[in-house]
């Protein structure tokens, strides 16, 4: 049973999309199932997982690992930050991994962090498998008794800092021993010495926006390294980070301060909001503090107006069964990498009615348009992508990641993080295997099967039922699909990505935020109630 007026905890997360008539399926790349092995993980990778520890308190893990292509981990670094365990950084002393033929893998990383002497990861690779010798990207969940979370794994390439980045971080802070949601988004330009010459930021602290529609001036510095260091300063405080570079266009941040504790990604800035259909998912908390997730489409004119807005939602298990009336909106001219997006008459959990206006700071980047609510009426954030296709290939393997909050049937909410690999058939059925982590209690190799039902009225939209969870889906392109869980007992979202054809850096998992309600979210000494 979901209850209102609870303390909430956010974390960055992830989001099957419309298998409409697949006339191109005869030319699809053969499914990679059967083609993956340990050799596909070779080199230095940057990984992340953001979620909760085994007590349900915010936890983020970011680092690098050095895979030898034979099942061994030869080194790397791990940063950990959580409200219970605090920030720490440690070298990886050893480890191992194993990859199954479908691209799902497990890794153990031995180190000496404040969390545990070893950290486990479950992942599904979305490139490689016979189509390339080394995988460049995958979807991740933490998979051990220490907790759970979702993120990505990316092959690291050499590069130097570019001039301008947009970022999205989320996590938690504390007041009076209670855990409270905390999120940041912004943009900065960094000079040759690493000094930020111009920057802007937005902060949402437990539903209160600092900076409003104007944002906050951002100063500080960013430097590359293994890891690099960053210091971001606003009138709301100075925030210090370790920084892991995936490549020159994509950076991962994890805060090294005790409070707040946040983590997230930065991508190179884009010059505009593109014209055309935008596919989006957003999540966070409604006005009563319960988990809320949304997904859909909206059309941008490339200048200032939003039209033809379409929205599905899951508000603490209350799922819309009829279409929400079309919404509209507008956005301001881009300034310093930021625009203010106002959406009219969308559902945002406001006493079960359509909200007159919801306002977001929007940051267009090479990894999508980052969104953070700034109207002090809730805590929601997410991402929008320019839609370039409304279908994806049948007879092809996909990697999936889902992050969700389960209502616990009245016994206490808990987080669930899943990765899966499956193949979609020509008749819209799908079948594969799933690894599930319920807040530190894991189950590997579970059957995952179901059927897709394309929407005949909204291109790129559809519905899915499975033996594990039900969801609506939203196509971004032929290889990237966002999902919104539509079960009454669980609120979640994520994505699935084609194995063998993935635009590295554009994964939805780097943007998603979902907020977890807790009846007694105390920072220390809590007992897990599941």
MIBA-529484 format. One line per field, with one value per residue (C-alpha): residue number from 1; residue in one letter; chain; x, y, z. Coordinates in steps of 0.5 Angstrom, whole numbers, plus 2048, in hexadecimal, padded with zeros to 3 digits. Layout:
N
resi = NUM; ...
resn = A; ...
chain = A; ...
X = X; ...
Y = Y; ...
Z = Z; ...
END
This chain:
530
resi = 1; 2; 3; 4; 5; 6; 7; 8; 9; 10; 11; 12; 13; 14; 15; 16; 17; 18; 19; 20; 21; 22; 23; 24; 25; 26; 27; 28; 29; 30; 31; 32; 33; 34; 35; 36; 37; 38; 39; 40; 41; 42; 43; 44; 45; 46; 47; 48; 49; 50; 51; 52; 53; 54; 55; 56; 57; 58; 59; 60; 61; 62; 63; 64; 65; 66; 67; 68; 69; 70; 71; 72; 73; 74; 75; 76; 77; 78; 79; 80; 81; 82; 83; 84; 85; 86; 87; 88; 89; 90; 91; 92; 93; 94; 95; 96; 97; 98; 99; 100; 101; 102; 103; 104; 105; 106; 107; 108; 109; 110; 111; 112; 113; 114; 115; 116; 117; 118; 119; 120; 121; 122; 123; 124; 125; 126; 127; 128; 129; 130; 131; 132; 133; 134; 135; 136; 137; 138; 139; 140; 141; 142; 143; 144; 145; 146; 147; 148; 149; 150; 151; 152; 153; 154; 155; 156; 157; 158; 159; 160; 161; 162; 163; 164; 165; 166; 167; 168; 169; 170; 171; 172; 173; 174; 175; 176; 177; 178; 179; 180; 181; 182; 183; 184; 185; 186; 187; 188; 189; 190; 191; 192; 193; 194; 195; 196; 197; 198; 199; 200; 201; 202; 203; 204; 205; 206; 207; 208; 209; 210; 211; 212; 213; 214; 215; 216; 217; 218; 219; 220; 221; 222; 223; 224; 225; 226; 227; 228; 229; 230; 231; 232; 233; 234; 235; 236; 237; 238; 239; 240; 241; 242; 243; 244; 245; 246; 247; 248; 249; 250; 251; 252; 253; 254; 255; 256; 257; 258; 259; 260; 261; 262; 263; 264; 265; 266; 267; 268; 269; 270; 271; 272; 273; 274; 275; 276; 277; 278; 279; 280; 281; 282; 283; 284; 285; 286; 287; 288; 289; 290; 291; 292; 293; 294; 295; 296; 297; 298; 299; 300; 301; 302; 303; 304; 305; 306; 307; 308; 309; 310; 311; 312; 313; 314; 315; 316; 317; 318; 319; 320; 321; 322; 323; 324; 325; 326; 327; 328; 329; 330; 331; 332; 333; 334; 335; 336; 337; 338; 339; 340; 341; 342; 343; 344; 345; 346; 347; 348; 349; 350; 351; 352; 353; 354; 355; 356; 357; 358; 359; 360; 361; 362; 363; 364; 365; 366; 367; 368; 369; 370; 371; 372; 373; 374; 375; 376; 377; 378; 379; 380; 381; 382; 383; 384; 385; 386; 387; 388; 389; 390; 391; 392; 393; 394; 395; 396; 397; 398; 399; 400; 401; 402; 403; 404; 405; 406; 407; 408; 409; 410; 411; 412; 413; 414; 415; 416; 417; 418; 419; 420; 421; 422; 423; 424; 425; 426; 427; 428; 429; 430; 431; 432; 433; 434; 435; 436; 437; 438; 439; 440; 441; 442; 443; 444; 445; 446; 447; 448; 449; 450; 451; 452; 453; 454; 455; 456; 457; 458; 459; 460; 461; 462; 463; 464; 465; 466; 467; 468; 469; 470; 471; 472; 473; 474; 475; 476; 477; 478; 479; 480; 481; 482; 483; 484; 485; 486; 487; 488; 489; 490; 491; 492; 493; 494; 495; 496; 497; 498; 499; 500; 501; 502; 503; 504; 505; 506; 507; 508; 509; 510; 511; 512; 513; 514; 515; 516; 517; 518; 519; 520; 521; 522; 523; 524; 525; 526; 527; 528; 529; 530
resn = X; X; X; X; X; X; X; X; X; X; X; X; X; X; X; X; X; X; X; X; X; X; X; X; X; X; X; X; X; X; X; X; X; X; X; X; X; X; X; X; X; X; X; X; X; X; X; X; X; X; X; X; X; X; X; X; X; X; X; X; X; X; X; X; X; X; X; X; X; X; X; X; X; X; X; X; X; X; X; X; X; X; X; X; X; X; X; X; X; X; X; X; X; X; X; X; X; X; X; X; X; X; X; X; X; X; X; X; X; X; X; X; X; X; X; X; X; X; X; X; X; X; X; X; X; X; X; X; X; X; X; X; X; X; X; X; X; X; X; X; X; X; X; X; X; X; X; X; X; X; X; X; X; X; X; X; X; X; X; X; X; X; X; X; X; X; X; X; X; X; X; X; X; X; X; X; X; X; X; X; X; X; X; X; X; X; X; X; X; X; X; X; X; X; X; X; X; X; X; X; X; X; X; X; X; X; X; X; X; X; X; X; X; X; X; X; X; X; X; X; X; X; X; X; X; X; X; X; X; X; X; X; X; X; X; X; X; X; X; X; X; X; X; X; X; X; X; X; X; X; X; X; X; X; X; X; X; X; X; X; X; X; X; X; X; X; X; X; X; X; X; X; X; X; X; X; X; X; X; X; X; X; X; X; X; X; X; X; X; X; X; X; X; X; X; X; X; X; X; X; X; X; X; X; X; X; X; X; X; X; X; X; X; X; X; X; X; X; X; X; X; X; X; X; X; X; X; X; X; X; X; X; X; X; X; X; X; X; X; X; X; X; X; X; X; X; X; X; X; X; X; X; X; X; X; X; X; X; X; X; X; X; X; X; X; X; X; X; X; X; X; X; X; X; X; X; X; X; X; X; X; X; X; X; X; X; X; X; X; X; X; X; X; X; X; X; X; X; X; X; X; X; X; X; X; X; X; X; X; X; X; X; X; X; X; X; X; X; X; X; X; X; X; X; X; X; X; X; X; X; X; X; X; X; X; X; X; X; X; X; X; X; X; X; X; X; X; X; X; X; X; X; X; X; X; X; X; X; X; X; X; X; X; X; X; X; X; X; X; X; X; X; X; X; X; X; X; X; X; X; X; X; X; X; X; X; X; X; X; X; X; X; X; X; X; X; X; X; X; X; X; X; X; X; X; X; X; X; X; X; X; X; X; X; X; X; X; X; X; X; X; X; X; X; X; X; X; X; X; X
chain = A; A; A; A; A; A; A; A; A; A; A; A; A; A; A; A; A; A; A; A; A; A; A; A; A; A; A; A; A; A; A; A; A; A; A; A; A; A; A; A; A; A; A; A; A; A; A; A; A; A; A; A; A; A; A; A; A; A; A; A; A; A; A; A; A; A; A; A; A; A; A; A; A; A; A; A; A; A; A; A; A; A; A; A; A; A; A; A; A; A; A; A; A; A; A; A; A; A; A; A; A; A; A; A; A; A; A; A; A; A; A; A; A; A; A; A; A; A; A; A; A; A; A; A; A; A; A; A; A; A; A; A; A; A; A; A; A; A; A; A; A; A; A; A; A; A; A; A; A; A; A; A; A; A; A; A; A; A; A; A; A; A; A; A; A; A; A; A; A; A; A; A; A; A; A; A; A; A; A; A; A; A; A; A; A; A; A; A; A; A; A; A; A; A; A; A; A; A; A; A; A; A; A; A; A; A; A; A; A; A; A; A; A; A; A; A; A; A; A; A; A; A; A; A; A; A; A; A; A; A; A; A; A; A; A; A; A; A; A; A; A; A; A; A; A; A; A; A; A; A; A; A; A; A; A; A; A; A; A; A; A; A; A; A; A; A; A; A; A; A; A; A; A; A; A; A; A; A; A; A; A; A; A; A; A; A; A; A; A; A; A; A; A; A; A; A; A; A; A; A; A; A; A; A; A; A; A; A; A; A; A; A; A; A; A; A; A; A; A; A; A; A; A; A; A; A; A; A; A; A; A; A; A; A; A; A; A; A; A; A; A; A; A; A; A; A; A; A; A; A; A; A; A; A; A; A; A; A; A; A; A; A; A; A; A; A; A; A; A; A; A; A; A; A; A; A; A; A; A; A; A; A; A; A; A; A; A; A; A; A; A; A; A; A; A; A; A; A; A; A; A; A; A; A; A; A; A; A; A; A; A; A; A; A; A; A; A; A; A; A; A; A; A; A; A; A; A; A; A; A; A; A; A; A; A; A; A; A; A; A; A; A; A; A; A; A; A; A; A; A; A; A; A; A; A; A; A; A; A; A; A; A; A; A; A; A; A; A; A; A; A; A; A; A; A; A; A; A; A; A; A; A; A; A; A; A; A; A; A; A; A; A; A; A; A; A; A; A; A; A; A; A; A; A; A; A; A; A; A; A; A; A; A; A; A; A; A; A; A; A; A; A; A; A; A; A; A; A; A; A
X = 800; 803; 802; 803; 807; 80D; 815; 817; 81E; 820; 825; 827; 824; 823; 81C; 815; 813; 80E; 80F; 80B; 80B; 812; 813; 81A; 81B; 81E; 824; 824; 82B; 82B; 829; 830; 82D; 833; 838; 83B; 840; 845; 84A; 844; 846; 84D; 851; 84F; 848; 844; 83E; 839; 833; 82E; 829; 829; 82D; 82A; 826; 823; 827; 82A; 830; 835; 83A; 83F; 846; 84A; 84C; 851; 84F; 854; 84F; 850; 84C; 850; 850; 857; 856; 852; 84F; 848; 845; 83F; 83B; 834; 831; 832; 839; 83C; 841; 847; 84C; 850; 854; 851; 856; 854; 84D; 84A; 844; 840; 83C; 837; 835; 82F; 834; 832; 837; 839; 840; 843; 847; 84C; 84E; 84E; 848; 844; 83E; 841; 847; 844; 83F; 83B; 838; 833; 833; 830; 835; 832; 837; 83C; 83A; 83D; 83C; 842; 847; 847; 840; 840; 839; 835; 82F; 831; 82E; 832; 831; 833; 831; 833; 82D; 82A; 82B; 82B; 830; 834; 83B; 83F; 846; 84A; 84E; 853; 851; 852; 84C; 848; 846; 83E; 83A; 833; 832; 82D; 82E; 82A; 82A; 828; 82A; 828; 824; 823; 825; 820; 822; 820; 820; 825; 826; 82B; 82B; 82F; 834; 83B; 841; 848; 84E; 855; 857; 851; 84D; 846; 845; 83E; 839; 832; 82E; 827; 826; 820; 821; 81B; 816; 819; 81C; 822; 823; 81C; 81B; 822; 826; 82D; 833; 838; 840; 845; 84A; 84A; 850; 852; 855; 855; 850; 850; 84D; 848; 845; 83F; 83D; 836; 833; 830; 836; 83D; 83C; 843; 843; 848; 847; 848; 848; 845; 847; 848; 840; 83E; 840; 83E; 83E; 83D; 83D; 842; 83F; 83B; 835; 832; 833; 832; 835; 833; 836; 838; 838; 83A; 835; 830; 82F; 827; 821; 820; 819; 815; 812; 816; 815; 816; 815; 815; 815; 815; 810; 809; 807; 805; 80C; 80A; 80E; 80C; 80E; 80C; 80D; 80B; 80C; 80C; 80D; 812; 812; 81A; 818; 814; 80E; 80C; 805; 802; 804; 803; 803; 803; 804; 805; 803; 805; 801; 7FC; 7FC; 7F8; 7F4; 7F2; 7F6; 7F8; 7F5; 7FA; 7FF; 803; 808; 80E; 815; 81A; 820; 826; 82B; 831; 82F; 828; 821; 81B; 815; 80E; 809; 802; 7FC; 801; 800; 805; 801; 7FE; 7F8; 7F6; 7F5; 7F8; 7FD; 7FC; 804; 80A; 811; 817; 81F; 821; 828; 829; 82F; 832; 82F; 828; 824; 825; 81F; 81E; 818; 819; 812; 812; 80C; 80F; 816; 816; 81B; 81D; 81F; 81C; 81F; 81E; 81A; 81D; 819; 812; 814; 819; 81C; 819; 81D; 822; 825; 824; 827; 822; 823; 81D; 81E; 817; 814; 810; 80A; 80C; 804; 804; 80B; 80F; 812; 818; 81C; 81D; 822; 822; 826; 824; 825; 820; 81E; 818; 814; 810; 80A; 80C; 80D; 814; 818; 81E; 821; 821; 826; 822; 824; 81F; 823; 829; 825; 827; 824; 828; 826; 81E; 81A; 817; 812; 80C; 809; 809; 802; 804; 7FF; 7FC; 7FA; 801; 807; 80D; 808; 806; 804; 808; 806; 80B; 80C; 810; 80D; 808; 80A; 809; 80E; 811; 815; 81B; 81F; 820; 824; 822; 81B; 819; 814; 80F; 80D; 805; 804; 800; 805; 80B; 80D; 813; 816; 81C; 81E; 820; 826; 827; 82D; 832; 830; 830; 832; 837; 835; 82E; 82C; 825; 828; 82D; 827; 822; 81F; 81A; 818; 817; 813; 814; 810; 816; 81C; 821; 829; 82C; 829; 823; 821; 81F; 817; 815
Y = 800; 807; 80C; 814; 819; 815; 817; 815; 813; 814; 811; 811; 80C; 809; 808; 7FD; 801; 801; 7FB; 7FD; 7FA; 7F8; 7F8; 7F9; 7F2; 7EE; 7F3; 7F3; 7F1; 7E9; 7E9; 7E9; 7E3; 7DE; 7E3; 7E6; 7E3; 7E6; 7E9; 7EE; 7F2; 7F4; 7FB; 800; 801; 807; 804; 807; 805; 809; 807; 805; 801; 7FA; 7FF; 803; 809; 80D; 80A; 80B; 808; 80A; 808; 804; 7FD; 7FA; 7F4; 7EF; 7EC; 7E5; 7E6; 7EA; 7F1; 7F3; 7FA; 800; 805; 806; 80C; 80A; 80F; 80E; 811; 80B; 80A; 810; 812; 80E; 80C; 806; 802; 7FC; 7F6; 7F0; 7EE; 7E9; 7E9; 7E4; 7E6; 7E1; 7E0; 7E5; 7EA; 7EA; 7EA; 7EA; 7EE; 7EE; 7F4; 7F3; 7FA; 7FD; 802; 804; 800; 7F9; 7F5; 7F3; 7F6; 7F2; 7F4; 7F1; 7F4; 7F2; 7F4; 7F8; 7F8; 7F2; 7EB; 7E9; 7F0; 7F3; 7F0; 7F5; 7F8; 7FF; 800; 7FC; 7FD; 7FC; 7FA; 7F9; 7F2; 7F0; 7F0; 7F7; 7FA; 7FC; 801; 802; 805; 804; 801; 805; 803; 809; 80C; 812; 819; 820; 824; 828; 82F; 82E; 829; 828; 824; 820; 81E; 81B; 818; 81A; 81E; 81E; 822; 820; 819; 818; 817; 81C; 81C; 821; 822; 827; 828; 82E; 830; 832; 834; 832; 836; 833; 834; 830; 836; 837; 83D; 83D; 839; 838; 833; 831; 82E; 82A; 829; 825; 828; 82F; 832; 836; 83C; 83B; 83D; 841; 83B; 83C; 83F; 839; 83A; 835; 830; 82A; 825; 81F; 819; 812; 814; 81C; 821; 826; 82C; 82F; 835; 839; 83D; 837; 834; 831; 829; 825; 81F; 81A; 81A; 814; 815; 810; 814; 81C; 81C; 818; 819; 816; 819; 817; 81C; 81B; 81F; 81C; 820; 820; 81A; 81A; 817; 818; 819; 81F; 81F; 824; 82A; 82A; 831; 830; 82D; 829; 829; 823; 81E; 81D; 816; 817; 814; 817; 815; 817; 819; 81C; 821; 81C; 819; 813; 810; 812; 811; 813; 812; 814; 819; 820; 824; 82A; 82F; 831; 838; 838; 834; 82D; 82A; 823; 821; 81A; 817; 810; 810; 80C; 80F; 80B; 805; 809; 808; 80C; 808; 80D; 812; 818; 81E; 821; 826; 82C; 831; 835; 836; 83D; 83E; 83A; 83E; 83B; 834; 835; 836; 836; 831; 832; 82D; 82F; 82A; 824; 81F; 820; 81C; 823; 820; 81B; 821; 824; 829; 830; 831; 82D; 831; 82D; 82F; 82C; 82B; 828; 824; 81E; 819; 81C; 822; 822; 824; 826; 829; 830; 833; 830; 82C; 825; 821; 81F; 81E; 81A; 81B; 81C; 819; 81B; 816; 813; 80D; 80A; 802; 7FE; 7F7; 7F0; 7EA; 7EE; 7EE; 7F3; 7F5; 7F8; 7FC; 7FD; 801; 801; 802; 7FD; 7FF; 7F8; 7F7; 7FB; 7F8; 7FD; 800; 7FD; 7FE; 7F9; 7FA; 7F5; 7F4; 7EF; 7EC; 7EA; 7E9; 7EC; 7E8; 7EA; 7E8; 7ED; 7E8; 7E9; 7E4; 7E4; 7E4; 7E9; 7EB; 7EE; 7F1; 7F3; 7F8; 7F3; 7EC; 7EA; 7E5; 7E3; 7E0; 7E1; 7DF; 7E6; 7E5; 7E9; 7EC; 7F3; 7F7; 7FD; 803; 804; 80B; 80E; 80C; 80A; 808; 801; 7FD; 7F6; 7F1; 7EC; 7E7; 7EC; 7F3; 7F7; 7FD; 802; 804; 80A; 809; 80E; 80B; 804; 802; 806; 805; 808; 804; 806; 801; 800; 7FC; 7FE; 7FB; 7FE; 805; 804; 806; 805; 803; 7FD; 7FE; 7FA; 7F5; 7F7; 7FE; 803; 80B; 80B; 810; 811; 80C; 80E; 80B; 811; 816; 812; 814; 810; 812; 80D; 80E; 80C; 80B; 80C; 80E; 80F; 810; 80B; 804; 803; 7FC; 7FA; 7F9; 7F5
Z = 800; 7FE; 803; 802; 806; 807; 807; 800; 7FC; 7F5; 7F1; 7EA; 7E6; 7DF; 7DA; 7CE; 7C9; 7C3; 7BE; 7B9; 7B2; 7B1; 7AA; 7AA; 7AE; 7A9; 7A9; 7B0; 7B3; 7B6; 7BD; 7C1; 7C6; 7C6; 7C4; 7CA; 7CF; 7D4; 7CE; 7CD; 7D3; 7D2; 7D4; 7D9; 7DA; 7DE; 7E2; 7E7; 7EB; 7EF; 7F3; 7FB; 800; 803; 808; 803; 804; 7FD; 7FB; 7F4; 7F2; 7EC; 7E9; 7E4; 7E3; 7DF; 7DC; 7D8; 7D3; 7D7; 7DD; 7E2; 7E4; 7E5; 7E8; 7E8; 7ED; 7F1; 7F4; 7F9; 7FC; 801; 806; 80B; 808; 807; 801; 7FF; 7FA; 7F9; 7F4; 7F1; 7F3; 7EF; 7ED; 7E7; 7E3; 7DE; 7D8; 7D5; 7CE; 7CE; 7D1; 7D8; 7DD; 7E4; 7E7; 7EE; 7F0; 7F6; 7F9; 800; 800; 806; 803; 803; 801; 7FA; 7F5; 7F1; 7EA; 7E5; 7DE; 7D7; 7D1; 7CC; 7C7; 7C5; 7C4; 7BE; 7BA; 7BE; 7C2; 7C8; 7CB; 7CC; 7D0; 7D4; 7DA; 7E1; 7E8; 7EE; 7F0; 7F7; 7FE; 7FF; 7FB; 7F4; 7EF; 7E8; 7E3; 7DD; 7DB; 7D5; 7D2; 7D4; 7CE; 7CF; 7CE; 7D1; 7D4; 7CF; 7D0; 7D2; 7D6; 7D9; 7DF; 7E3; 7EA; 7EF; 7F6; 7FD; 803; 80A; 80F; 817; 815; 80F; 808; 803; 7FB; 7F8; 7F1; 7EC; 7E5; 7E2; 7DC; 7DC; 7D8; 7DA; 7D7; 7D6; 7DD; 7E0; 7E2; 7E1; 7DD; 7DD; 7E0; 7E2; 7E7; 7EA; 7F1; 7F3; 7FA; 7FD; 7F8; 7F9; 7F3; 7F4; 7EF; 7EC; 7E5; 7E4; 7E7; 7EB; 7E9; 7E9; 7EA; 7EC; 7E8; 7E4; 7E3; 7DF; 7E3; 7E6; 7E9; 7E7; 7EC; 7EC; 7F0; 7EF; 7F3; 7F3; 7F8; 7FB; 7FC; 7FA; 7F7; 7F6; 7F1; 7EF; 7E7; 7E2; 7DB; 7D6; 7D0; 7CF; 7CE; 7D4; 7DC; 7E2; 7E8; 7F0; 7F5; 7FB; 800; 806; 804; 800; 7FC; 7F5; 7EE; 7E7; 7E0; 7DB; 7D4; 7CF; 7CE; 7C8; 7C5; 7C4; 7C6; 7BF; 7BB; 7BB; 7BF; 7C6; 7CA; 7D1; 7D8; 7DF; 7E6; 7ED; 7F3; 7F2; 7F7; 7FC; 7FC; 7F8; 7F2; 7EC; 7E5; 7DE; 7D7; 7D0; 7CA; 7C8; 7C2; 7C2; 7BD; 7BE; 7C0; 7C6; 7C6; 7C8; 7C5; 7C5; 7CB; 7CD; 7D4; 7D8; 7DF; 7E5; 7EC; 7F2; 7EE; 7EB; 7E4; 7DE; 7DA; 7D6; 7D2; 7D6; 7D2; 7CD; 7D0; 7CE; 7D0; 7CE; 7D0; 7D0; 7CC; 7CE; 7D2; 7D5; 7D3; 7D7; 7D5; 7D9; 7D7; 7D9; 7D8; 7D8; 7DB; 7DC; 7E1; 7E7; 7ED; 7EF; 7F3; 7ED; 7E8; 7E2; 7E5; 7E1; 7E0; 7E2; 7E1; 7E0; 7DF; 7D8; 7D6; 7CF; 7CE; 7CA; 7CF; 7CE; 7D1; 7D9; 7DD; 7E4; 7E7; 7EA; 7EC; 7F3; 7F2; 7F2; 7F1; 7E9; 7E4; 7DE; 7D7; 7D0; 7C9; 7C2; 7BF; 7B9; 7B8; 7BA; 7BA; 7BB; 7B8; 7B9; 7BA; 7BE; 7C5; 7CA; 7D0; 7D6; 7DC; 7E1; 7E8; 7EC; 7F3; 7F5; 7FA; 7FE; 7FF; 806; 809; 806; 800; 7FC; 7F6; 7F0; 7EB; 7E5; 7DF; 7D9; 7D2; 7CE; 7C6; 7C3; 7BE; 7B8; 7BB; 7C1; 7C6; 7CA; 7CE; 7D2; 7D9; 7DF; 7E5; 7EA; 7F1; 7F6; 7FB; 7FB; 7FA; 7F3; 7EF; 7E8; 7E2; 7E3; 7DD; 7D9; 7D4; 7D1; 7CC; 7C9; 7C6; 7C2; 7C2; 7BC; 7BD; 7C0; 7BC; 7C0; 7C6; 7C9; 7CE; 7D1; 7D6; 7D9; 7DE; 7E2; 7E1; 7DC; 7D9; 7D3; 7CF; 7CB; 7C5; 7C4; 7BE; 7BB; 7C1; 7C7; 7CA; 7D1; 7D6; 7DB; 7E0; 7E0; 7E6; 7EC; 7F1; 7EE; 7EB; 7E6; 7E0; 7DC; 7D5; 7D0; 7CB; 7C5; 7C5; 7C0; 7BE; 7C4; 7C4; 7C9; 7CE; 7CD; 7D2; 7D6; 7DC; 7DD; 7DE; 7E2; 7E9; 7ED; 7F4; 7F9; 7FF; 806; 80C; 811; 80C; 812; 810; 815; 818; 814; 813; 80C; 80C; 806
END
